[in-house]
Amino acid sequence: MVSWLDKGLEGRSITRDLKWGTPIPLPGYENKVLYVWFDACIGYPSITANYTKDWELWWRDPDNVKLYQFMGKDNVPFHTVIFPGSQMGTGDKWTMLNHLSTTEYLNYENGKFSKSRGVGVFGDTAKETGVPPSVWRYYLLANRPEAGDSQFEWSSFIQMNNSVLLANLGNFVNRVIKFVNAKCDGVIPEFSVEYKDDSFDFPGWINEVNGQLKEFIDDMEAVRIRAGLEKLMQISTLGNNFLQYRLDNANLAEHPERTHTVIGLALNLCYLLASITSPFMPSTAESIVAQLNAPLLSIPDKWDHSALKSGHKIGKAAYLFTRIDEKKGEEWRSIFGGTQASRLAEEEAKAKKKADKERDKERKRLKKEAAKKEANAVEKKEAVETELPLRGKVAEEQAPPPAAAP
């Protein structure tokens, strides 16, 4: 993209000689169609117009609408130069690109994905594993190749589910909701957000949560998706650390006021986590708010740590995630590593390619040698034909050979 701008924009063909595509509506172009990536971007506003008569609210309001686009790096020139250039060329008022988020390549187990060879797991086969969509969404976004190529590996897939989703987010939400159902009859006890205790800095902890929330919002506004997802888990970690040594039967009996405050703040942190989880894992967010018996809220600029009030009755606890047996990694690696036939075919194809390359190399060598011999022969022939006659006579003055003499 930068190279295009550095050397100056040049004319580019927008037609192709194909049997399929959008026909060129001009005389003399009957056998040509538009280049697909010239007219594909025009499809964005046109498909919106097919969806609603109010399409101009999105596509002709640049003062109030920001356009964000997400794609692989190969399509960058079409969305940053060609389509915006087309919009500008109309002379009309258009909503134009505000932010482009691109990705590098996601590879599979130190190799490449290949649907034709059955190598890698794809959308239509992921469901065969029985792993819920939230786990897939989390892993792929946490492993998003934003600044360089990344790897899909079954070992890290399982590790992220067990050690991050289950042990962190799932553990925090499940622990506090189960405790409230078991010890408080599912009702949030009286608590004060102004509570202070020498054993713990409650106001400082609340400020820390809000600090992480601000960083999360900043990351999301800048489309740093991986960083935003990390902040989500860091907020969940703050919740787990908050419960440590403070939420158990002994604390409830010996320090009821402090424990009630821990419960109230922890449940409200679960409520916040539901909101910031929803863009990444919507079904997980829905499960959290169902357990809290509360509607899903928009992501706030500042945490409302008393959104769920004392006396509110929550729902029953349910697991957000379940553990995946590490042995499944080898099983899935075998299933999605390509069939034996496809692997054999791939090896044969590589061997054939190598043989063809060697054969072409040998053919070129022989051709070069033949050309060299032919050049030498021509050179020798020319040398014989131009050789000077004996005794200083010119060729025309020489007597004919004896057999031809009169």
C-alpha positions in Angstrom: 0.0 0.0 0.0 2.8 2.4 1.0 4.7 1.6 -2.2 1.6 2.6 -4.3 1.6 6.0 -2.7 5.4 6.4 -2.7 5.7 5.9 -6.5 2.5 7.7 -7.3 -0.8 6.3 -8.3 -1.0 4.7 -11.8 -3.8 3.6 -14.0 -5.2 0.1 -13.4 -7.4 -2.0 -15.5 -10.9 -2.5 -14.2 -12.0 -5.0 -16.8 -11.4 -8.7 -17.4 -12.0 -11.1 -20.4 -14.2 -13.5 -18.5 -17.5 -15.3 -19.2 -18.9 -14.3 -15.7 -19.1 -11.0 -13.9 -20.8 -7.7 -14.2 -21.0 -6.7 -18.0 -19.5 -3.4 -19.1 -22.4 -1.2 -20.3 -20.4 0.4 -23.1 -20.2 -0.2 -26.9 -17.2 -2.3 -27.9 -17.0 -3.9 -24.4 -19.6 -6.6 -25.0 -17.2 -9.4 -24.2 -15.7 -7.8 -21.1 -16.8 -7.7 -17.4 -15.8 -5.6 -14.5 -12.9 -6.8 -12.4 -14.4 -8.4 -9.3 -12.5 -6.3 -6.8 -13.5 -3.1 -8.5 -17.3 -3.7 -8.2 -17.2 -5.9 -5.1 -16.7 -2.9 -2.8 -19.6 -1.1 -4.5 -21.6 -4.1 -3.2 -21.3 -2.8 0.3 -23.7 0.2 -0.1 -25.8 -1.7 -2.7 -26.5 -4.6 -0.4 -27.4 -2.2 2.4 -29.8 -0.5 0.0 -31.4 -3.9 -0.8 -31.8 -4.5 2.9 -33.4 -1.1 3.8 -34.7 2.0 2.1 -32.8 4.0 4.8 -29.4 2.9 3.5 -28.2 6.5 3.1 -28.3 6.9 6.9 -25.1 4.7 6.9 -23.5 5.4 3.5 -24.2 9.1 3.0 -23.6 10.6 6.4 -19.8 10.9 6.9 -20.3 13.5 9.7 -22.1 11.0 12.0 -21.0 7.6 10.8 -17.5 6.0 11.0 -16.8 3.1 8.7 -14.6 0.3 10.1 -13.6 -2.6 7.9 -11.9 -5.9 8.8 -10.1 -8.2 6.2 -7.0 -10.1 5.2 -4.0 -8.1 4.1 -4.4 -9.1 0.5 -7.5 -6.9 0.0 -6.0 -3.7 1.4 -5.4 -1.8 -1.9 -9.0 -2.3 -3.1 -10.5 -0.8 0.1 -8.0 2.0 0.7 -7.4 3.3 -2.8 -9.7 1.9 -5.5 -13.1 2.0 -3.6 -12.4 5.4 -2.0 -11.3 6.7 -5.4 -14.5 5.5 -6.9 -16.5 7.2 -4.2 -14.6 10.5 -4.7 -15.0 10.2 -8.5 -18.8 10.4 -8.2 -18.6 13.8 -6.7 -21.3 12.8 -4.1 -21.2 12.8 -0.4 -20.2 9.3 0.9 -19.3 7.7 4.2 -15.7 6.7 3.6 -13.3 4.4 5.3 -12.3 5.5 8.8 -10.3 2.6 10.1 -9.1 -0.6 8.4 -8.1 -3.6 10.5 -6.2 -6.2 8.7 -4.7 -9.6 9.6 -1.7 -11.6 8.5 -2.0 -15.4 8.0 -3.3 -18.0 10.5 -1.3 -21.2 10.0 -2.2 -24.7 11.2 0.2 -26.7 13.4 3.4 -25.2 11.7 1.8 -25.8 8.3 -0.9 -24.4 6.1 -4.7 -24.8 6.2 -6.0 -26.7 3.2 -9.6 -27.6 2.9 -9.1 -29.6 -0.2 -6.6 -31.9 1.6 -8.5 -31.9 4.9 -5.7 -30.2 6.8 -7.0 -27.9 9.5 -10.4 -27.3 11.2 -12.9 -25.1 9.5 -16.3 -23.6 10.4 -18.3 -26.5 9.1 -16.1 -29.1 10.9 -15.5 -27.2 14.2 -18.9 -28.3 15.5 -17.8 -31.9 15.2 -15.5 -31.4 18.1 -18.4 -30.6 20.4 -16.5 -27.5 21.7 -18.9 -24.5 22.2 -18.7 -21.5 19.9 -17.5 -19.2 22.7 -14.3 -21.2 23.1 -13.6 -21.0 19.4 -14.4 -17.3 19.3 -12.1 -16.6 22.3 -9.2 -18.7 21.0 -9.3 -17.3 17.4 -9.5 -13.7 18.7 -6.9 -14.2 21.3 -4.7 -15.7 18.6 -5.7 -13.2 15.9 -2.7 -12.5 13.6 -2.8 -8.7 13.9 0.9 -7.9 13.6 2.3 -11.1 12.1 1.4 -14.7 11.2 0.1 -16.9 14.1 -0.4 -20.6 14.6 -3.5 -22.6 15.4 -2.3 -25.4 17.7 -4.6 -27.9 19.5 -2.4 -27.9 22.6 -2.7 -24.1 23.0 -6.4 -24.3 22.1 -7.0 -26.8 25.0 -4.7 -24.8 27.4 -6.6 -21.6 26.8 -9.9 -23.3 27.5 -8.7 -25.0 30.7 -6.4 -22.4 32.1 -7.9 -19.2 31.0 -11.6 -19.5 30.2 -12.4 -22.2 32.8 -9.9 -21.4 35.5 -10.2 -17.6 35.3 -13.5 -16.2 34.0 -15.6 -19.4 34.5 -14.2 -19.9 38.0 -14.9 -16.4 39.2 -18.5 -16.2 38.0 -19.4 -19.7 39.2 -17.8 -19.4 42.6 -19.6 -16.2 43.7 -23.0 -17.2 42.2 -22.9 -20.7 43.8 -22.0 -19.2 47.2 -24.8 -16.7 47.1 -27.3 -19.4 46.2 -26.0 -21.7 48.9 -25.5 -19.2 51.8 -27.8 -16.3 51.0 -30.8 -18.1 49.4 -29.9 -16.5 46.0 -30.5 -12.9 47.4 -27.9 -10.2 47.4 -27.3 -9.2 51.0 -27.1 -5.6 52.3 -23.8 -4.1 51.4 -22.3 -0.6 51.1 -19.9 0.4 48.3 -18.5 2.9 50.7 -17.3 0.1 53.1 -13.7 0.3 54.3 -11.7 -2.2 56.1 -8.1 -2.3 57.4 -7.6 -5.7 55.9 -8.3 -4.6 52.3 -8.3 -1.4 50.3 -11.8 -1.6 48.8 -11.8 1.9 47.1 -8.3 1.1 45.7 -9.6 -2.1 44.2 -12.6 -0.4 42.6 -10.2 2.2 41.1 -8.1 -0.6 39.7 -11.1 -2.2 38.0 -12.0 1.2 36.5 -8.4 1.6 35.3 -8.5 -1.7 33.5 -12.0 -0.8 32.1 -10.6 2.4 30.6 -7.7 0.6 29.0 -10.2 -2.0 27.6 -12.2 0.8 26.0 -9.1 2.5 24.7 -8.0 -0.8 23.1 -11.4 -1.4 21.5 -11.6 2.1 20.2 -8.2 1.6 18.5 -9.3 -1.8 17.3 -6.7 -3.6 19.3 -8.9 -6.7 19.7 -6.3 -9.0 21.2 -5.3 -6.4 23.8 -8.9 -5.7 24.6 -9.5 -9.4 25.2 -6.5 -9.5 27.5 -7.9 -6.6 29.5 -11.2 -8.6 29.9 -9.3 -11.5 31.5 -7.2 -9.1 33.7 -10.5 -7.7 35.1 -11.6 -11.3 35.8 -8.3 -11.9 37.5 -9.0 -8.9 39.8 -12.2 -10.6 40.7 -10.6 -14.0 41.5 -8.0 -12.2 43.6 -10.7 -10.3 45.4 -12.5 -13.5 46.5 -9.3 -15.2 47.6 -9.4 -15.7 51.4 -12.5 -13.5 51.7 -15.4 -15.6 50.4 -15.9 -18.7 52.5 -18.0 -19.9 55.4 -15.5 -18.8 58.1 -15.4 -15.2 56.7 -19.2 -15.1 56.4 -19.5 -16.1 60.1 -16.7 -14.0 61.5 -16.8 -10.9 59.2 -20.4 -10.8 57.8 -20.4 -7.1 56.8 -17.1 -7.4 54.9 -18.2 -10.6 53.3 -21.5 -9.1 52.2 -19.6 -6.2 50.6 -17.4 -8.8 48.8 -20.5 -10.5 47.6 -22.2 -7.3 46.4 -19.1 -6.0 44.6 -18.2 -9.4 43.1 -21.7 -9.9 41.6 -21.6 -6.4 40.1 -18.2 -7.2 38.7 -19.8 -10.3 37.1 -22.4 -7.9 35.6 -19.6 -5.7 34.2 -17.8 -8.8 32.8 -21.0 -9.9 31.0 -21.1 -6.5 29.2 -17.4 -6.5 28.1 -17.6 -10.2 27.2 -20.6 -9.8 24.9 -18.7 -8.5 21.8 -16.3 -11.5 21.9 -18.5 -14.3 23.4 -22.2 -13.3 23.2 -23.6 -16.7 24.4 -21.3 -16.5 27.4 -22.5 -13.0 28.2 -26.1 -14.2 27.9 -25.4 -17.1 30.3 -23.9 -14.7 32.9 -26.8 -12.3 32.9 -29.3 -15.2 33.0 -27.5 -16.4 36.2 -27.6 -12.9 37.5 -31.3 -12.5 36.6 -30.6 -9.1 35.0 -30.7 -7.6 31.5 -27.5 -7.2 29.5 -26.2 -3.7 29.7 -24.0 -1.7 27.3 -20.4 -1.3 28.1 -20.1 1.6 30.5 -17.3 4.3 30.5 -17.2 3.8 34.3 -18.1 0.7 36.3 -21.4 1.0 38.2 -20.5 -1.2 41.2 -24.0 -1.0 42.6 -26.0 -1.7 39.5 -27.3 -4.9 41.2 -28.8 -3.8 44.4 -29.2 -5.4 47.8 -32.3 -7.6 47.9 -32.0 -8.6 44.2 -32.6 -12.3 43.6 -30.2 -13.9 41.2 -30.7 -17.0 39.2 -29.1 -20.5 39.6 -25.5 -21.2 38.9 -24.4 -22.8 35.6 -21.0 -23.7 34.3 -19.8 -21.2 31.6 -17.1 -23.6 30.4 -16.0 -27.2 30.9 -12.6 -28.8 31.0 -11.3 -30.4 27.8 -9.2 -33.6 28.2 -5.7 -33.0 26.9 -5.8 -36.3 25.1 -8.4 -34.8 22.8 -5.6 -32.8 21.2 -3.9 -35.8 19.6 -7.3 -37.1 18.5 -8.3 -33.9 16.8 -4.8 -33.5 15.4 -5.2 -36.8 13.7 -8.8 -36.1 12.5 -8.0 -32.7 11.1 -4.4 -33.4 9.9 -5.6 -34.7 6.5 -6.4 -38.2 5.4 -3.7 -40.7 4.7 -4.6 -40.6 1.0 -4.4 -36.8 0.9 -1.0 -36.8 2.7 0.2 -39.4 0.2 -1.1 -37.4 -2.7 0.6 -34.3 -1.3 3.9 -36.2 -1.0 3.5 -37.5 -4.6 2.7 -34.0 -5.8 5.8 -32.6 -4.1 7.9 -35.4 -5.6 6.4 -34.8 -9.1 7.1 -31.1 -8.8 10.7 -31.8 -7.8 11.1 -34.3 -10.7 9.5 -31.8 -13.2 11.9 -29.1 -12.0 14.9 -31.4 -12.4 13.7 -32.5 -15.8 13.2 -28.8 -16.9 16.6 -28.0 -15.6 18.1 -30.9 -17.6 16.1 -30.0 -20.7 17.4 -26.4 -20.5 20.9 -27.7 -20.1 20.7 -29.9 -23.1 19.1 -27.2 -25.1 21.8 -24.8 -24.1 24.5 -27.3 -25.1 22.8 -28.0 -28.4 22.6 -24.3 -29.2 26.3 -23.9 -28.3 27.2 -26.8 -30.6 25.1 -25.4 -33.4 26.7 -22.0 -32.9 30.2 -23.6 -33.1 29.3 -25.5 -36.2 28.0 -22.4 -37.9 31.1 -20.5 -36.9 33.3 -23.2 -38.3 31.4 -23.3 -41.6 31.6 -19.6 -42.0 35.3 -19.8 -41.3 35.8 -22.4 -44.1 33.7 -20.5 -46.6 35.6 -17.3 -46.1 39.1 -19.0 -46.1 41.5 -17.3 -48.6 42.5 -19.4 -51.8 46.0 -20.8 -52.3 48.9 -19.0 -54.1 47.1 -15.7 -53.9 44.6 -16.4 -56.6 41.0 -15.4 -56.2 38.4 -18.1 -56.2 37.0 -17.2 -59.7 40.6 -17.6 -61.2 41.2 -21.1 -59.9 41.1 -23.9 -62.4 38.2 -26.4 -61.9 39.0 -29.7 -60.3 40.6 -32.3 -62.7 37.4 -34.3 -63.1 35.6 -31.3 -64.4 38.4 -30.0 -66.7 37.5 -29.8 -70.5 
